[in-house]
């Protein structure tokens, strides 16, 4: 059974940084894309960033220039480096593999 385990969330002040991690039990041969989505209270889940097997990245306009998605060489962990965080970044962040497997979600709160 495929598992995606997120870590690194928490409470941070506006302007601060956090790094999320997502570890997968899949092998590199099973993955064509991984990414991060988020869902704020009362809102729909939205795309944050994705990274393809070839290394191509995409970002939501709202996070471009502030967030960076990257992976390790073994392709068993992806990361989301979040800088210059804003209160509107507050949400539960979900890791996905192939848009099919999903992590349990991790809370990120940006507040004073």
mmCIF file of the C-alpha atoms, coordinates in Angstrom:
data_MODEL
# 
_entry.id   MODEL 
# 
loop_
_atom_site.group_PDB 
_atom_site.id 
_atom_site.type_symbol 
_atom_site.label_atom_id 
_atom_site.label_alt_id 
_atom_site.label_comp_id 
_atom_site.label_asym_id 
_atom_site.label_entity_id 
_atom_site.label_seq_id 
_atom_site.pdbx_PDB_ins_code 
_atom_site.Cartn_x 
_atom_site.Cartn_y 
_atom_site.Cartn_z 
_atom_site.occupancy 
_atom_site.B_iso_or_equiv 
_atom_site.pdbx_formal_charge 
_atom_site.auth_seq_id 
_atom_site.auth_comp_id 
_atom_site.auth_asym_id 
_atom_site.auth_atom_id 
_atom_site.pdbx_PDB_model_num 
ATOM 1   C CA . UNK A 1 1   ? 0.000   0.000  0.000   1.00 0.00 ? 1   UNK A CA 1 
ATOM 2   C CA . UNK A 1 2   ? 1.391   3.377  -1.028  1.00 0.00 ? 2   UNK A CA 1 
ATOM 3   C CA . UNK A 1 3   ? 2.031   5.824  1.777   1.00 0.00 ? 3   UNK A CA 1 
ATOM 4   C CA . UNK A 1 4   ? 2.729   9.545  1.586   1.00 0.00 ? 4   UNK A CA 1 
ATOM 5   C CA . UNK A 1 5   ? 3.869   11.061 4.875   1.00 0.00 ? 5   UNK A CA 1 
ATOM 6   C CA . UNK A 1 6   ? 4.059   14.833 5.247   1.00 0.00 ? 6   UNK A CA 1 
ATOM 7   C CA . UNK A 1 7   ? 6.076   16.678 7.865   1.00 0.00 ? 7   UNK A CA 1 
ATOM 8   C CA . UNK A 1 8   ? 7.382   20.152 8.646   1.00 0.00 ? 8   UNK A CA 1 
ATOM 9   C CA . UNK A 1 9   ? 4.215   22.145 9.169   1.00 0.00 ? 9   UNK A CA 1 
ATOM 10  C CA . UNK A 1 10  ? 3.449   24.411 12.083  1.00 0.00 ? 10  UNK A CA 1 
ATOM 11  C CA . UNK A 1 11  ? 2.945   27.991 13.186  1.00 0.00 ? 11  UNK A CA 1 
ATOM 12  C CA . UNK A 1 12  ? 5.080   30.782 11.739  1.00 0.00 ? 12  UNK A CA 1 
ATOM 13  C CA . UNK A 1 13  ? 4.910   34.557 11.751  1.00 0.00 ? 13  UNK A CA 1 
ATOM 14  C CA . UNK A 1 14  ? 4.230   36.514 8.561   1.00 0.00 ? 14  UNK A CA 1 
ATOM 15  C CA . UNK A 1 15  ? 7.412   36.859 6.549   1.00 0.00 ? 15  UNK A CA 1 
ATOM 16  C CA . UNK A 1 16  ? 8.819   33.655 7.974   1.00 0.00 ? 16  UNK A CA 1 
ATOM 17  C CA . UNK A 1 17  ? 9.765   30.371 6.321   1.00 0.00 ? 17  UNK A CA 1 
ATOM 18  C CA . UNK A 1 18  ? 8.855   26.710 6.574   1.00 0.00 ? 18  UNK A CA 1 
ATOM 19  C CA . UNK A 1 19  ? 9.937   23.621 4.689   1.00 0.00 ? 19  UNK A CA 1 
ATOM 20  C CA . UNK A 1 20  ? 7.465   20.805 4.133   1.00 0.00 ? 20  UNK A CA 1 
ATOM 21  C CA . UNK A 1 21  ? 8.582   17.271 3.340   1.00 0.00 ? 21  UNK A CA 1 
ATOM 22  C CA . UNK A 1 22  ? 6.681   14.400 1.793   1.00 0.00 ? 22  UNK A CA 1 
ATOM 23  C CA . UNK A 1 23  ? 8.116   10.906 1.897   1.00 0.00 ? 23  UNK A CA 1 
ATOM 24  C CA . UNK A 1 24  ? 6.654   8.271  -0.410  1.00 0.00 ? 24  UNK A CA 1 
ATOM 25  C CA . UNK A 1 25  ? 6.846   4.494  -0.238  1.00 0.00 ? 25  UNK A CA 1 
ATOM 26  C CA . UNK A 1 26  ? 6.786   4.302  -4.043  1.00 0.00 ? 26  UNK A CA 1 
ATOM 27  C CA . UNK A 1 27  ? 9.767   3.628  -6.249  1.00 0.00 ? 27  UNK A CA 1 
ATOM 28  C CA . UNK A 1 28  ? 10.981  6.010  -8.922  1.00 0.00 ? 28  UNK A CA 1 
ATOM 29  C CA . UNK A 1 29  ? 9.465   3.738  -11.566 1.00 0.00 ? 29  UNK A CA 1 
ATOM 30  C CA . UNK A 1 30  ? 5.954   4.302  -10.195 1.00 0.00 ? 30  UNK A CA 1 
ATOM 31  C CA . UNK A 1 31  ? 6.012   8.086  -10.168 1.00 0.00 ? 31  UNK A CA 1 
ATOM 32  C CA . UNK A 1 32  ? 5.472   10.506 -13.036 1.00 0.00 ? 32  UNK A CA 1 
ATOM 33  C CA . UNK A 1 33  ? 4.567   13.564 -10.951 1.00 0.00 ? 33  UNK A CA 1 
ATOM 34  C CA . UNK A 1 34  ? 4.391   14.709 -7.357  1.00 0.00 ? 34  UNK A CA 1 
ATOM 35  C CA . UNK A 1 35  ? 3.054   17.888 -5.902  1.00 0.00 ? 35  UNK A CA 1 
ATOM 36  C CA . UNK A 1 36  ? 1.467   19.935 -3.177  1.00 0.00 ? 36  UNK A CA 1 
ATOM 37  C CA . UNK A 1 37  ? -2.079  21.146 -2.818  1.00 0.00 ? 37  UNK A CA 1 
ATOM 38  C CA . UNK A 1 38  ? -3.630  23.147 -0.010  1.00 0.00 ? 38  UNK A CA 1 
ATOM 39  C CA . UNK A 1 39  ? -7.076  23.740 1.414   1.00 0.00 ? 39  UNK A CA 1 
ATOM 40  C CA . UNK A 1 40  ? -8.001  26.697 3.562   1.00 0.00 ? 40  UNK A CA 1 
ATOM 41  C CA . UNK A 1 41  ? -11.127 26.695 5.756   1.00 0.00 ? 41  UNK A CA 1 
ATOM 42  C CA . UNK A 1 42  ? -14.240 27.186 3.647   1.00 0.00 ? 42  UNK A CA 1 
ATOM 43  C CA . UNK A 1 43  ? -12.319 27.013 0.389   1.00 0.00 ? 43  UNK A CA 1 
ATOM 44  C CA . UNK A 1 44  ? -11.694 24.400 -2.260  1.00 0.00 ? 44  UNK A CA 1 
ATOM 45  C CA . UNK A 1 45  ? -8.452  22.474 -2.453  1.00 0.00 ? 45  UNK A CA 1 
ATOM 46  C CA . UNK A 1 46  ? -6.051  24.279 -4.788  1.00 0.00 ? 46  UNK A CA 1 
ATOM 47  C CA . UNK A 1 47  ? -2.810  23.494 -6.529  1.00 0.00 ? 47  UNK A CA 1 
ATOM 48  C CA . UNK A 1 48  ? 0.342   24.915 -4.967  1.00 0.00 ? 48  UNK A CA 1 
ATOM 49  C CA . UNK A 1 49  ? 3.173   23.332 -6.938  1.00 0.00 ? 49  UNK A CA 1 
ATOM 50  C CA . UNK A 1 50  ? 4.098   20.217 -8.894  1.00 0.00 ? 50  UNK A CA 1 
ATOM 51  C CA . UNK A 1 51  ? 7.287   18.572 -10.073 1.00 0.00 ? 51  UNK A CA 1 
ATOM 52  C CA . UNK A 1 52  ? 7.418   16.038 -12.892 1.00 0.00 ? 52  UNK A CA 1 
ATOM 53  C CA . UNK A 1 53  ? 9.686   13.039 -13.184 1.00 0.00 ? 53  UNK A CA 1 
ATOM 54  C CA . UNK A 1 54  ? 11.756  15.052 -15.642 1.00 0.00 ? 54  UNK A CA 1 
ATOM 55  C CA . UNK A 1 55  ? 12.092  17.891 -13.163 1.00 0.00 ? 55  UNK A CA 1 
ATOM 56  C CA . UNK A 1 56  ? 9.621   20.320 -14.698 1.00 0.00 ? 56  UNK A CA 1 
ATOM 57  C CA . UNK A 1 57  ? 7.976   22.466 -12.042 1.00 0.00 ? 57  UNK A CA 1 
ATOM 58  C CA . UNK A 1 58  ? 4.728   24.422 -11.984 1.00 0.00 ? 58  UNK A CA 1 
ATOM 59  C CA . UNK A 1 59  ? 3.465   26.895 -9.409  1.00 0.00 ? 59  UNK A CA 1 
ATOM 60  C CA . UNK A 1 60  ? 0.260   28.669 -8.536  1.00 0.00 ? 60  UNK A CA 1 
ATOM 61  C CA . UNK A 1 61  ? 0.522   32.374 -9.335  1.00 0.00 ? 61  UNK A CA 1 
ATOM 62  C CA . UNK A 1 62  ? -0.036  33.176 -5.670  1.00 0.00 ? 62  UNK A CA 1 
ATOM 63  C CA . UNK A 1 63  ? 3.175   31.414 -4.589  1.00 0.00 ? 63  UNK A CA 1 
ATOM 64  C CA . UNK A 1 64  ? 5.526   32.093 -7.519  1.00 0.00 ? 64  UNK A CA 1 
ATOM 65  C CA . UNK A 1 65  ? 8.787   33.600 -6.335  1.00 0.00 ? 65  UNK A CA 1 
ATOM 66  C CA . UNK A 1 66  ? 8.120   32.593 -2.728  1.00 0.00 ? 66  UNK A CA 1 
ATOM 67  C CA . UNK A 1 67  ? 7.765   28.794 -2.806  1.00 0.00 ? 67  UNK A CA 1 
ATOM 68  C CA . UNK A 1 68  ? 10.116  26.220 -4.320  1.00 0.00 ? 68  UNK A CA 1 
ATOM 69  C CA . UNK A 1 69  ? 9.347   22.565 -4.922  1.00 0.00 ? 69  UNK A CA 1 
ATOM 70  C CA . UNK A 1 70  ? 12.230  20.121 -5.236  1.00 0.00 ? 70  UNK A CA 1 
ATOM 71  C CA . UNK A 1 71  ? 13.053  16.457 -4.694  1.00 0.00 ? 71  UNK A CA 1 
ATOM 72  C CA . UNK A 1 72  ? 15.902  14.285 -3.584  1.00 0.00 ? 72  UNK A CA 1 
ATOM 73  C CA . UNK A 1 73  ? 17.829  12.154 -6.074  1.00 0.00 ? 73  UNK A CA 1 
ATOM 74  C CA . UNK A 1 74  ? 16.178  8.952  -4.955  1.00 0.00 ? 74  UNK A CA 1 
ATOM 75  C CA . UNK A 1 75  ? 12.779  10.434 -5.790  1.00 0.00 ? 75  UNK A CA 1 
ATOM 76  C CA . UNK A 1 76  ? 11.426  9.185  -2.477  1.00 0.00 ? 76  UNK A CA 1 
ATOM 77  C CA . UNK A 1 77  ? 10.997  12.588 -0.894  1.00 0.00 ? 77  UNK A CA 1 
ATOM 78  C CA . UNK A 1 78  ? 9.812   15.928 -2.180  1.00 0.00 ? 78  UNK A CA 1 
ATOM 79  C CA . UNK A 1 79  ? 10.017  19.242 -0.424  1.00 0.00 ? 79  UNK A CA 1 
ATOM 80  C CA . UNK A 1 80  ? 8.219   22.561 -0.469  1.00 0.00 ? 80  UNK A CA 1 
ATOM 81  C CA . UNK A 1 81  ? 10.361  25.466 0.682   1.00 0.00 ? 81  UNK A CA 1 
ATOM 82  C CA . UNK A 1 82  ? 8.027   28.288 1.649   1.00 0.00 ? 82  UNK A CA 1 
ATOM 83  C CA . UNK A 1 83  ? 9.488   31.763 2.153   1.00 0.00 ? 83  UNK A CA 1 
ATOM 84  C CA . UNK A 1 84  ? 7.918   35.168 2.792   1.00 0.00 ? 84  UNK A CA 1 
ATOM 85  C CA . UNK A 1 85  ? 4.845   33.472 4.177   1.00 0.00 ? 85  UNK A CA 1 
ATOM 86  C CA . UNK A 1 86  ? 1.592   35.399 4.352   1.00 0.00 ? 86  UNK A CA 1 
ATOM 87  C CA . UNK A 1 87  ? -1.515  34.861 6.482   1.00 0.00 ? 87  UNK A CA 1 
ATOM 88  C CA . UNK A 1 88  ? -3.362  33.804 3.314   1.00 0.00 ? 88  UNK A CA 1 
ATOM 89  C CA . UNK A 1 89  ? -0.977  30.840 3.020   1.00 0.00 ? 89  UNK A CA 1 
ATOM 90  C CA . UNK A 1 90  ? -2.647  29.354 6.089   1.00 0.00 ? 90  UNK A CA 1 
ATOM 91  C CA . UNK A 1 91  ? -4.124  26.006 5.082   1.00 0.00 ? 91  UNK A CA 1 
ATOM 92  C CA . UNK A 1 92  ? -3.819  22.263 5.333   1.00 0.00 ? 92  UNK A CA 1 
ATOM 93  C CA . UNK A 1 93  ? -1.180  21.199 2.813   1.00 0.00 ? 93  UNK A CA 1 
ATOM 94  C CA . UNK A 1 94  ? -1.493  17.868 1.032   1.00 0.00 ? 94  UNK A CA 1 
ATOM 95  C CA . UNK A 1 95  ? 1.130   15.920 -0.855  1.00 0.00 ? 95  UNK A CA 1 
ATOM 96  C CA . UNK A 1 96  ? 0.080   13.980 -3.927  1.00 0.00 ? 96  UNK A CA 1 
ATOM 97  C CA . UNK A 1 97  ? 1.693   11.402 -6.163  1.00 0.00 ? 97  UNK A CA 1 
ATOM 98  C CA . UNK A 1 98  ? 0.346   11.086 -9.686  1.00 0.00 ? 98  UNK A CA 1 
ATOM 99  C CA . UNK A 1 99  ? -2.789  12.918 -8.533  1.00 0.00 ? 99  UNK A CA 1 
ATOM 100 C CA . UNK A 1 100 ? -3.869  9.501  -7.307  1.00 0.00 ? 100 UNK A CA 1 
ATOM 101 C CA . UNK A 1 101 ? -2.262  8.998  -3.922  1.00 0.00 ? 101 UNK A CA 1 
ATOM 102 C CA . UNK A 1 102 ? -2.625  11.619 -1.205  1.00 0.00 ? 102 UNK A CA 1 
ATOM 103 C CA . UNK A 1 103 ? -1.062  12.280 2.149   1.00 0.00 ? 103 UNK A CA 1 
ATOM 104 C CA . UNK A 1 104 ? -3.038  12.902 5.303   1.00 0.00 ? 104 UNK A CA 1 
ATOM 105 C CA . UNK A 1 105 ? -2.398  16.635 5.228   1.00 0.00 ? 105 UNK A CA 1 
ATOM 106 C CA . UNK A 1 106 ? -0.378  18.930 7.453   1.00 0.00 ? 106 UNK A CA 1 
ATOM 107 C CA . UNK A 1 107 ? -1.374  22.249 8.976   1.00 0.00 ? 107 UNK A CA 1 
ATOM 108 C CA . UNK A 1 108 ? 0.491   25.439 8.137   1.00 0.00 ? 108 UNK A CA 1 
ATOM 109 C CA . UNK A 1 109 ? -0.576  28.527 10.074  1.00 0.00 ? 109 UNK A CA 1 
ATOM 110 C CA . UNK A 1 110 ? 0.842   31.977 9.351   1.00 0.00 ? 110 UNK A CA 1 
ATOM 111 C CA . UNK A 1 111 ? -0.094  34.354 12.127  1.00 0.00 ? 111 UNK A CA 1 
ATOM 112 C CA . UNK A 1 112 ? 1.225   36.787 14.682  1.00 0.00 ? 112 UNK A CA 1 
# 
